Amino acid sequence: MRKRAALRQADILGVLEASDRPMTAYQILERLQVTEPDIAPPTVYRTLAALTDQGRAHRLESIKAFVPCRCSHVESVPVLAICEDCGSVDEHDGSDLLPKLTALTDQNAFRAERHIVEIHGLCGTCAT
């Protein structure tokens, strides 16, 4: 029996929130297959697309993985600091960046659909 979209989204968000590291779609699929052996990759990808469109999850483009949204980004820019050593991701509110990014892209009449800033480096624990 097919699950409703809201239940599927809750399942996938639960998997993401239980992880302390970003997860690929296939890692999420593997976790879900423990209790739902028939779940297929397209279901996970569709649900992740819906969650990212809703702003409830973020796709880390640079590492092709997902994390749950931990901030409110109504008129903001999520800034995701990704540790190259341990893989942890810290989310920051980049509200003050939005006017600057908009001014920058307005120069070429570019209309952004979403804003996400990824910063790679070392977290405080790994840098010491």
CNS distance restraints for C-alpha pairs under 8 A (distance, minus, plus):
assign (resid   3 and name CA) (resid   7 and name CA) 6.30 0.50 0.50
assign (resid   3 and name CA) (resid   8 and name CA) 6.15 0.50 0.50
assign (resid   4 and name CA) (resid   8 and name CA) 6.26 0.50 0.50
assign (resid   5 and name CA) (resid   9 and name CA) 6.04 0.50 0.50
assign (resid   5 and name CA) (resid  47 and name CA) 7.47 0.50 0.50
assign (resid   6 and name CA) (resid  10 and name CA) 6.17 0.50 0.50
assign (resid   7 and name CA) (resid  11 and name CA) 6.18 0.50 0.50
assign (resid   8 and name CA) (resid  12 and name CA) 6.31 0.50 0.50
assign (resid   8 and name CA) (resid  47 and name CA) 7.00 0.50 0.50
assign (resid   9 and name CA) (resid  13 and name CA) 6.02 0.50 0.50
assign (resid   9 and name CA) (resid  47 and name CA) 5.99 0.50 0.50
assign (resid   9 and name CA) (resid  48 and name CA) 7.73 0.50 0.50
assign (resid   9 and name CA) (resid  51 and name CA) 6.92 0.50 0.50
assign (resid  10 and name CA) (resid  14 and name CA) 5.96 0.50 0.50
assign (resid  11 and name CA) (resid  15 and name CA) 6.43 0.50 0.50
assign (resid  11 and name CA) (resid  32 and name CA) 7.99 0.50 0.50
assign (resid  12 and name CA) (resid  16 and name CA) 6.29 0.50 0.50
assign (resid  12 and name CA) (resid  28 and name CA) 7.13 0.50 0.50
assign (resid  12 and name CA) (resid  32 and name CA) 7.95 0.50 0.50
assign (resid  12 and name CA) (resid  44 and name CA) 7.76 0.50 0.50
assign (resid  12 and name CA) (resid  47 and name CA) 7.69 0.50 0.50
assign (resid  12 and name CA) (resid  48 and name CA) 7.73 0.50 0.50
assign (resid  13 and name CA) (resid  17 and name CA) 5.95 0.50 0.50
assign (resid  13 and name CA) (resid  57 and name CA) 7.69 0.50 0.50
assign (resid  13 and name CA) (resid  68 and name CA) 6.52 0.50 0.50
assign (resid  14 and name CA) (resid  18 and name CA) 6.07 0.50 0.50
assign (resid  15 and name CA) (resid  19 and name CA) 6.57 0.50 0.50
assign (resid  15 and name CA) (resid  28 and name CA) 6.70 0.50 0.50
assign (resid  15 and name CA) (resid  31 and name CA) 7.35 0.50 0.50
assign (resid  15 and name CA) (resid  32 and name CA) 7.95 0.50 0.50
assign (resid  16 and name CA) (resid  22 and name CA) 7.51 0.50 0.50
assign (resid  16 and name CA) (resid  23 and name CA) 6.98 0.50 0.50
assign (resid  16 and name CA) (resid  28 and name CA) 7.60 0.50 0.50
assign (resid  16 and name CA) (resid  66 and name CA) 7.54 0.50 0.50
assign (resid  16 and name CA) (resid  67 and name CA) 5.99 0.50 0.50
assign (resid  16 and name CA) (resid  68 and name CA) 5.85 0.50 0.50
assign (resid  17 and name CA) (resid  67 and name CA) 7.64 0.50 0.50
assign (resid  17 and name CA) (resid  68 and name CA) 6.13 0.50 0.50
assign (resid  19 and name CA) (resid  23 and name CA) 7.72 0.50 0.50
assign (resid  20 and name CA) (resid  88 and name CA) 6.75 0.50 0.50
assign (resid  21 and name CA) (resid  67 and name CA) 7.57 0.50 0.50
assign (resid  21 and name CA) (resid  87 and name CA) 5.98 0.50 0.50
assign (resid  21 and name CA) (resid  88 and name CA) 5.34 0.50 0.50
assign (resid  21 and name CA) (resid  89 and name CA) 6.86 0.50 0.50
assign (resid  22 and name CA) (resid  65 and name CA) 5.61 0.50 0.50
assign (resid  22 and name CA) (resid  66 and name CA) 5.28 0.50 0.50
assign (resid  22 and name CA) (resid  67 and name CA) 5.14 0.50 0.50
assign (resid  22 and name CA) (resid  87 and name CA) 7.28 0.50 0.50
assign (resid  22 and name CA) (resid  88 and name CA) 7.32 0.50 0.50
assign (resid  22 and name CA) (resid  89 and name CA) 7.23 0.50 0.50
assign (resid  23 and name CA) (resid  27 and name CA) 5.89 0.50 0.50
assign (resid  23 and name CA) (resid  28 and name CA) 6.48 0.50 0.50
assign (resid  23 and name CA) (resid  65 and name CA) 5.02 0.50 0.50
assign (resid  23 and name CA) (resid  66 and name CA) 5.27 0.50 0.50
assign (resid  23 and name CA) (resid  67 and name CA) 6.77 0.50 0.50
assign (resid  24 and name CA) (resid  28 and name CA) 6.39 0.50 0.50
assign (resid  24 and name CA) (resid  64 and name CA) 6.41 0.50 0.50
assign (resid  24 and name CA) (resid  65 and name CA) 4.28 0.50 0.50
assign (resid  24 and name CA) (resid  66 and name CA) 6.11 0.50 0.50
assign (resid  25 and name CA) (resid  29 and name CA) 6.12 0.50 0.50
assign (resid  25 and name CA) (resid  41 and name CA) 7.66 0.50 0.50
assign (resid  25 and name CA) (resid  44 and name CA) 6.56 0.50 0.50
assign (resid  25 and name CA) (resid  45 and name CA) 6.64 0.50 0.50
assign (resid  25 and name CA) (resid  48 and name CA) 7.91 0.50 0.50
assign (resid  25 and name CA) (resid  65 and name CA) 6.93 0.50 0.50
assign (resid  25 and name CA) (resid  66 and name CA) 7.53 0.50 0.50
assign (resid  26 and name CA) (resid  30 and name CA) 6.12 0.50 0.50
assign (resid  26 and name CA) (resid  41 and name CA) 7.21 0.50 0.50
assign (resid  27 and name CA) (resid  31 and name CA) 6.44 0.50 0.50
assign (resid  28 and name CA) (resid  32 and name CA) 6.30 0.50 0.50
assign (resid  28 and name CA) (resid  44 and name CA) 7.62 0.50 0.50
assign (resid  29 and name CA) (resid  33 and name CA) 6.05 0.50 0.50
assign (resid  29 and name CA) (resid  39 and name CA) 7.45 0.50 0.50
assign (resid  29 and name CA) (resid  40 and name CA) 7.53 0.50 0.50
assign (resid  29 and name CA) (resid  41 and name CA) 6.64 0.50 0.50
assign (resid  29 and name CA) (resid  44 and name CA) 6.56 0.50 0.50
assign (resid  30 and name CA) (resid  34 and name CA) 6.89 0.50 0.50
assign (resid  32 and name CA) (resid  36 and name CA) 5.85 0.50 0.50
assign (resid  32 and name CA) (resid  37 and name CA) 7.60 0.50 0.50
assign (resid  32 and name CA) (resid  39 and name CA) 7.40 0.50 0.50
assign (resid  33 and name CA) (resid  37 and name CA) 4.32 0.50 0.50
assign (resid  33 and name CA) (resid  38 and name CA) 6.95 0.50 0.50
assign (resid  33 and name CA) (resid  39 and name CA) 6.30 0.50 0.50
assign (resid  39 and name CA) (resid  43 and name CA) 6.93 0.50 0.50
assign (resid  40 and name CA) (resid  44 and name CA) 6.95 0.50 0.50
assign (resid  41 and name CA) (resid  45 and name CA) 6.23 0.50 0.50
assign (resid  42 and name CA) (resid  46 and name CA) 5.96 0.50 0.50
assign (resid  43 and name CA) (resid  47 and name CA) 6.14 0.50 0.50
assign (resid  44 and name CA) (resid  48 and name CA) 6.06 0.50 0.50
assign (resid  45 and name CA) (resid  49 and name CA) 6.12 0.50 0.50
assign (resid  46 and name CA) (resid  50 and name CA) 6.31 0.50 0.50
assign (resid  47 and name CA) (resid  51 and name CA) 6.17 0.50 0.50
assign (resid  48 and name CA) (resid  52 and name CA) 6.10 0.50 0.50
assign (resid  48 and name CA) (resid  57 and name CA) 7.51 0.50 0.50
assign (resid  49 and name CA) (resid  53 and name CA) 6.07 0.50 0.50
assign (resid  50 and name CA) (resid  54 and name CA) 6.15 0.50 0.50
assign (resid  51 and name CA) (resid  55 and name CA) 6.19 0.50 0.50
assign (resid  51 and name CA) (resid  56 and name CA) 5.14 0.50 0.50
assign (resid  51 and name CA) (resid  57 and name CA) 5.41 0.50 0.50
assign (resid  52 and name CA) (resid  56 and name CA) 5.84 0.50 0.50
assign (resid  52 and name CA) (resid  57 and name CA) 4.81 0.50 0.50
assign (resid  52 and name CA) (resid  58 and name CA) 5.51 0.50 0.50
assign (resid  52 and name CA) (resid  59 and name CA) 6.86 0.50 0.50
assign (resid  55 and name CA) (resid  69 and name CA) 6.81 0.50 0.50
assign (resid  55 and name CA) (resid  73 and name CA) 7.40 0.50 0.50
assign (resid  56 and name CA) (resid  68 and name CA) 6.17 0.50 0.50
assign (resid  56 and name CA) (resid  69 and name CA) 5.07 0.50 0.50
assign (resid  57 and name CA) (resid  66 and name CA) 6.77 0.50 0.50
assign (resid  57 and name CA) (resid  67 and name CA) 5.68 0.50 0.50
assign (resid  57 and name CA) (resid  68 and name CA) 4.16 0.50 0.50
assign (resid  57 and name CA) (resid  69 and name CA) 4.62 0.50 0.50
assign (resid  58 and name CA) (resid  66 and name CA) 5.56 0.50 0.50
assign (resid  58 and name CA) (resid  67 and name CA) 5.40 0.50 0.50
assign (resid  58 and name CA) (resid  68 and name CA) 6.14 0.50 0.50
assign (resid  58 and name CA) (resid  69 and name CA) 6.10 0.50 0.50
assign (resid  59 and name CA) (resid  64 and name CA) 6.78 0.50 0.50
assign (resid  59 and name CA) (resid  65 and name CA) 5.78 0.50 0.50
assign (resid  59 and name CA) (resid  66 and name CA) 4.55 0.50 0.50
assign (resid  59 and name CA) (resid  67 and name CA) 6.73 0.50 0.50
assign (resid  60 and name CA) (resid  64 and name CA) 5.57 0.50 0.50
assign (resid  60 and name CA) (resid  65 and name CA) 5.25 0.50 0.50
assign (resid  60 and name CA) (resid  66 and name CA) 5.79 0.50 0.50
assign (resid  60 and name CA) (resid  67 and name CA) 7.59 0.50 0.50
assign (resid  60 and name CA) (resid 118 and name CA) 7.37 0.50 0.50
assign (resid  61 and name CA) (resid  65 and name CA) 7.08 0.50 0.50
assign (resid  62 and name CA) (resid 118 and name CA) 7.85 0.50 0.50
assign (resid  69 and name CA) (resid  91 and name CA) 7.86 0.50 0.50
assign (resid  70 and name CA) (resid  91 and name CA) 6.80 0.50 0.50
assign (resid  71 and name CA) (resid  78 and name CA) 7.82 0.50 0.50
assign (resid  71 and name CA) (resid  91 and name CA) 7.27 0.50 0.50
assign (resid  71 and name CA) (resid  92 and name CA) 7.43 0.50 0.50
assign (resid  71 and name CA) (resid  93 and name CA) 6.95 0.50 0.50
assign (resid  72 and name CA) (resid  76 and name CA) 7.84 0.50 0.50
assign (resid  72 and name CA) (resid  93 and name CA) 7.92 0.50 0.50
assign (resid  73 and name CA) (resid  77 and name CA) 6.37 0.50 0.50
assign (resid  73 and name CA) (resid  78 and name CA) 6.70 0.50 0.50
assign (resid  73 and name CA) (resid  93 and name CA) 7.40 0.50 0.50
assign (resid  75 and name CA) (resid  95 and name CA) 6.99 0.50 0.50
assign (resid  75 and name CA) (resid  98 and name CA) 7.85 0.50 0.50
assign (resid  76 and name CA) (resid  93 and name CA) 6.75 0.50 0.50
assign (resid  76 and name CA) (resid  94 and name CA) 5.98 0.50 0.50
assign (resid  76 and name CA) (resid  95 and name CA) 4.33 0.50 0.50
assign (resid  76 and name CA) (resid  96 and name CA) 7.79 0.50 0.50
assign (resid  76 and name CA) (resid  97 and name CA) 7.87 0.50 0.50
assign (resid  76 and name CA) (resid  98 and name CA) 6.23 0.50 0.50
assign (resid  76 and name CA) (resid 115 and name CA) 7.98 0.50 0.50
assign (resid  77 and name CA) (resid  93 and name CA) 6.25 0.50 0.50
assign (resid  77 and name CA) (resid  94 and name CA) 4.66 0.50 0.50
assign (resid  77 and name CA) (resid  95 and name CA) 5.58 0.50 0.50
assign (resid  77 and name CA) (resid  97 and name CA) 6.86 0.50 0.50
assign (resid  77 and name CA) (resid  98 and name CA) 6.23 0.50 0.50
assign (resid  77 and name CA) (resid 115 and name CA) 5.47 0.50 0.50
assign (resid  77 and name CA) (resid 116 and name CA) 5.79 0.50 0.50
assign (resid  77 and name CA) (resid 117 and name CA) 7.15 0.50 0.50
assign (resid  78 and name CA) (resid  91 and name CA) 6.61 0.50 0.50
assign (resid  78 and name CA) (resid  92 and name CA) 5.99 0.50 0.50
assign (resid  78 and name CA) (resid  93 and name CA) 5.41 0.50 0.50
assign (resid  78 and name CA) (resid  94 and name CA) 5.65 0.50 0.50
assign (resid  78 and name CA) (resid 115 and name CA) 7.08 0.50 0.50
assign (resid  78 and name CA) (resid 116 and name CA) 5.26 0.50 0.50
assign (resid  78 and name CA) (resid 117 and name CA) 6.29 0.50 0.50
assign (resid  79 and name CA) (resid  91 and name CA) 5.74 0.50 0.50
assign (resid  79 and name CA) (resid  92 and name CA) 4.98 0.50 0.50
assign (resid  79 and name CA) (resid  93 and name CA) 6.16 0.50 0.50
assign (resid  79 and name CA) (resid  94 and name CA) 5.76 0.50 0.50
assign (resid  79 and name CA) (resid 116 and name CA) 6.16 0.50 0.50
assign (resid  79 and name CA) (resid 117 and name CA) 4.70 0.50 0.50
assign (resid  79 and name CA) (resid 118 and name CA) 5.97 0.50 0.50
assign (resid  79 and name CA) (resid 119 and name CA) 7.41 0.50 0.50
assign (resid  80 and name CA) (resid  89 and name CA) 6.29 0.50 0.50
assign (resid  80 and name CA) (resid  90 and name CA) 5.71 0.50 0.50
assign (resid  80 and name CA) (resid  91 and name CA) 4.67 0.50 0.50
assign (resid  80 and name CA) (resid  92 and name CA) 6.33 0.50 0.50
assign (resid  80 and name CA) (resid 116 and name CA) 7.59 0.50 0.50
assign (resid  80 and name CA) (resid 117 and name CA) 6.11 0.50 0.50
assign (resid  80 and name CA) (resid 118 and name CA) 4.88 0.50 0.50
assign (resid  80 and name CA) (resid 119 and name CA) 6.12 0.50 0.50
assign (resid  81 and name CA) (resid  89 and name CA) 5.46 0.50 0.50
assign (resid  81 and name CA) (resid  90 and name CA) 5.14 0.50 0.50
assign (resid  81 and name CA) (resid  91 and name CA) 6.43 0.50 0.50
assign (resid  81 and name CA) (resid  92 and name CA) 7.87 0.50 0.50
assign (resid  81 and name CA) (resid 118 and name CA) 6.05 0.50 0.50
assign (resid  81 and name CA) (resid 119 and name CA) 4.76 0.50 0.50
assign (resid  81 and name CA) (resid 120 and name CA) 5.99 0.50 0.50
assign (resid  81 and name CA) (resid 121 and name CA) 7.39 0.50 0.50
assign (resid  82 and name CA) (resid  87 and name CA) 6.31 0.50 0.50
assign (resid  82 and name CA) (resid  88 and name CA) 5.95 0.50 0.50
assign (resid  82 and name CA) (resid  89 and name CA) 4.60 0.50 0.50
assign (resid  82 and name CA) (resid  90 and name CA) 6.74 0.50 0.50
assign (resid  82 and name CA) (resid 118 and name CA) 7.09 0.50 0.50
assign (resid  82 and name CA) (resid 119 and name CA) 5.98 0.50 0.50
assign (resid  82 and name CA) (resid 120 and name CA) 4.89 0.50 0.50
assign (resid  82 and name CA) (resid 121 and name CA) 6.38 0.50 0.50
assign (resid  82 and name CA) (resid 122 and name CA) 7.44 0.50 0.50
assign (resid  82 and name CA) (resid 123 and name CA) 7.68 0.50 0.50
assign (resid  83 and name CA) (resid  87 and name CA) 4.89 0.50 0.50
assign (resid  83 and name CA) (resid  88 and name CA) 5.38 0.50 0.50
assign (resid  83 and name CA) (resid  89 and name CA) 6.42 0.50 0.50
assign (resid  83 and name CA) (resid 120 and name CA) 6.02 0.50 0.50
assign (resid  83 and name CA) (resid 121 and name CA) 5.21 0.50 0.50
assign (resid  83 and name CA) (resid 122 and name CA) 4.58 0.50 0.50
assign (resid  83 and name CA) (resid 123 and name CA) 5.32 0.50 0.50
assign (resid  83 and name CA) (resid 126 and name CA) 7.96 0.50 0.50
assign (resid  84 and name CA) (resid 120 and name CA) 6.32 0.50 0.50
assign (resid  84 and name CA) (resid 121 and name CA) 5.55 0.50 0.50
assign (resid  84 and name CA) (resid 122 and name CA) 5.82 0.50 0.50
assign (resid  85 and name CA) (resid 122 and name CA) 6.43 0.50 0.50
assign (resid  85 and name CA) (resid 126 and name CA) 6.64 0.50 0.50
assign (resid  86 and name CA) (resid 126 and name CA) 7.18 0.50 0.50
assign (resid  88 and name CA) (resid 123 and name CA) 7.65 0.50 0.50
assign (resid  94 and name CA) (resid  98 and name CA) 7.10 0.50 0.50
assign (resid  96 and name CA) (resid 100 and name CA) 7.68 0.50 0.50
assign (resid  97 and name CA) (resid 101 and name CA) 6.08 0.50 0.50
assign (resid  98 and name CA) (resid 102 and name CA) 6.02 0.50 0.50
assign (resid  99 and name CA) (resid 103 and name CA) 6.07 0.50 0.50
assign (resid 100 and name CA) (resid 104 and name CA) 6.16 0.50 0.50
assign (resid 101 and name CA) (resid 105 and name CA) 6.25 0.50 0.50
assign (resid 102 and name CA) (resid 106 and name CA) 5.87 0.50 0.50
assign (resid 102 and name CA) (resid 112 and name CA) 7.93 0.50 0.50
assign (resid 103 and name CA) (resid 107 and name CA) 6.72 0.50 0.50
assign (resid 105 and name CA) (resid 109 and name CA) 6.46 0.50 0.50
assign (resid 105 and name CA) (resid 110 and name CA) 5.20 0.50 0.50
assign (resid 105 and name CA) (resid 111 and name CA) 7.02 0.50 0.50
assign (resid 105 and name CA) (resid 112 and name CA) 7.69 0.50 0.50
assign (resid 106 and name CA) (resid 110 and name CA) 5.68 0.50 0.50
assign (resid 106 and name CA) (resid 111 and name CA) 7.25 0.50 0.50
assign (resid 122 and name CA) (resid 126 and name CA) 5.76 0.50 0.50
assign (resid 122 and name CA) (resid 127 and name CA) 5.39 0.50 0.50
assign (resid 123 and name CA) (resid 127 and name CA) 5.93 0.50 0.50
assign (resid 124 and name CA) (resid 128 and name CA) 6.63 0.50 0.50
